[in-house]
Amino acid sequence: MITGEQERMLQAINTAIEMELDGKECYHAASEASNNEAGRRLLTSLAEEEDIHRKKFEELYKAVRQGKGWPEIDLMEYSSKDIRKNLYKACALLGVNVDSSSNELDAVQVAIDKEKKSYDFYEHQARNAAYDTEREFYKTLAAEEREHELALLDYHEYLSDPAGWSVRTEHPSLDGG
């Protein structure tokens, strides 16, 4: 028999699976529509991470459904921060002559909004968690979604103002000489 606490966890997990699937589809579509290699790489890597998250949630669903509580799940297969590093490298190689369209900017903005929504959802779940492992899992996911959002914000800035983005990320300094 499923308890009220298990039902809460299962509902949250189902919502998370739907969000991760939706994010993956969004990133695949945006990647296919991207006019440049940096965008395709970023969006493809984000789609892959969303798929990893979905698979972890499916593992959790099975465990909770079987009455095992909230098991410890390792999310750290690779760092979301690597996504931003790789984005910076790809954008630097493209330089200021990037080909972007308003459709791509719109798609990136939709992705940013999805990441914000995921972040908020995972933060809420962490605050309401019954188990320490559940809380830590959601906090880790929230942090990863925040990294995704920051990467997308950087990419949006790059598409909007490649020259300004390049100046900002190269960290210029005045040497007075």
Secondary structure, 3 states (H helix, E strand, C coil): CCCHHHHHHHHHHHHHHHHHHHHHHHHHHHHHHCCCHHHHHHHHHHHHHHHHHHHHHHHHHHHHHCCCCCCCCCCCCCCCHHHHHHHHHHHHHHCCCCCCCHHHHHHHHHHHHHHHHHHHHHHHHHHCCCCHHHHHHHHHHHHHHHHHHHHHHHHHHHHHCHHHHHHHHCCCCCCCC
